[in-house]
Amino acid sequence: MQESELIRRAQDGDRDAMEELLNTWYTPIFAYFYKNTGRYHLAKDLTQEALIKTVLALNRYRPRAPFKSWLFAIVSNHLKNYYRTLSRHPDPDPLDEDAPAANTAFARSEQRGDIGAALARLPPEQREALVLRFYHGFSMREIAAVTGARETTVKARVRYGLEKMKQELEGYDVNEP
């Protein structure tokens, strides 16, 4: 079934369509939160909360913009709200040691601290722009729509974020175990 049909049916109260729609987007949303926070269980919690917000807001969606952009605007705002709350009430236990092990070389390098640590050290706006661009395939225009920033600002965030990542990872060998 096409996404537009799923959305229409979910808006009409079809629980199966809603479940299928949410299942379709669960992994990309989780990946977005995980790449932005670096914490597995926190990403799971944020994903669940964002999906609840999506369900509550779905009747307000109109197909003027792509669903993906509309959805990630909700997700992005949820992350910003989390950071806002965190700045007022710091997390007493920022460790997240019980994340499941991953198999890919890229994931192992992230666990080793290379890419993931470099990404985590970026300012939140740059990290978010890089995650949306390179992990989720958003265009600069789509990132601007999702984050509420100007397209030129998004381009600068991506460029400066990539420059900082390059400096952090200089000399990194992707063929290392």
N, C-alpha and C positions, 0 to 999 in steps of 0.2 A: 504494500500500500504506500502511496506517495505521502511525503511529509505534510503537504497541504491538506490532504484528506484526513490524515491522523489528527491534525490540529483542529480542523472543523468538527470532526467527530468528538474529540476531547472537549471542545468548547460546548458541545451539545450534551455533555454528561456521560459519554461512553467511557466507562472505567478501563476497558481493555485497550482502547485507543490511547488513553492517558498513560497507562502503564507502558505501552510500547514506545510512546514518545519519550517518556522519561528514561526508559532503558537505553534508548538510542543515544541519548545525550549524557548519560551518567559518566561514562569513561572520559570523554573530552573535558567535562566539567571537573571531575576529580583530578585529572592530569593538570589542568590549569591551577587549581588550588595547591596541589602538591609541588609543582614547579615554583610557585610563588612563595610558599611557606617552608618547603623542605621537610614538612612534618606529616607523616602518613596518617595518623589518627585525626589530627586536626583537619587535614584535607578531607577525610571521610565525613567529619562533622559538618564542615563548611559546605560540602557537596549536598548533604541531606537538607541543610537549612536553605540553601539556594534553590533546591528542587521544590521545597515547600512553597517558597516565595513565587516560584514559577507557576505552580498549580493555582495559587491564589490570584495571580495576575493574568492567567491565560485568557480569560474572557476579554481583557483589554487589548490583546494583540490584534493588530490589523495588518494584513499583508502588504503594507506600503513599503516596508523594509524587510530584508531577508530575516527569517526566523532566527537564524544563527546570530545575527547582530543584535536582535532584540533580546534573545536569551542571554548572550554574554554581557549585555549592558546590565542586566539583573545580577549576574555573577560578579562582574567587576565592581558594582556598587556594594555588593555584599562583602567583598574583600576589603574595600575601602572602609566600610563600617567596622569590620573586624579590627583593622589597624587603628582606627580612631579609638575604639574601645580599649585596645591593648595599650595605647599611649596613656590612657587615664588609669588603667588597672593592669600593670605588668603581669605577665604570666610567671608564677613562681617556679615552674618546672618546665623550661623550654626544651628539655631532651625528649626525644621520641625514638627510643632504642628498639622498639618492637615492630618496626616496619618489616614486611616480608622481604625476603631476599629476591633479587632480580637476576636474570640469567644473561642479559645482553652485555657486551663489552662496554657499551655506552653507560648502562645502568651501573656496572661495576666501577667505572671511572667516577661516576657521580657518588657512589657510596664511598669510594676512596677519598673523596673530597675535592677532586679536581674541578669539574664543570659545575657541579651542584654548589660547591662552596663559593666559586667565583660568581655564579649567578646570585647566590644569597647575599653577597656583599654589595650588590648594586642597589642604588636607591629604588624604593618600591615602584615608582613610575617607570623607570627604565626596565626593571625586571618584568613588570607586567607587559610592557610593549614587546619585549623580546619573546616572552612566552606566547603571547597572542600571535605574533608574526611567525615564529619558527616552529612552535609546537602545534599550533592550531591553524596555520595557513591563512590568517586574516591579511587582507590588504591594508595599506596605510590608511586608506579612506575608511575601511571598516573599523580599524582600531580607533580612529578618531571618533566614529559614531558610538562605539562601545564605551569609550572612556570619557567622552565629553570634551576632549581636547581638540585643538586645531590640528589639521593634517601636518602642517609644518612642525608643530611641536612634537607630534608622534615621530616624524622622520628624525628629528634631532635626538629624541630619546633612544630610538633604535641605534642611530649612528654612535652616540656617546656610550651607550651600553655595550655595543660591539667592541668599541675601542678599549673600554675598561676590561672586558672579557679577554681580549687579545693580550693586553698587558699582563693580566693575571695568569694566563695559560701559556705565555711565551716559553718555548722549549718543551711543551707538552707533546709527548709521543703517543698518538692514538693506537699504536700497535703494542704498547706495554700491556702486560697481563693485568 
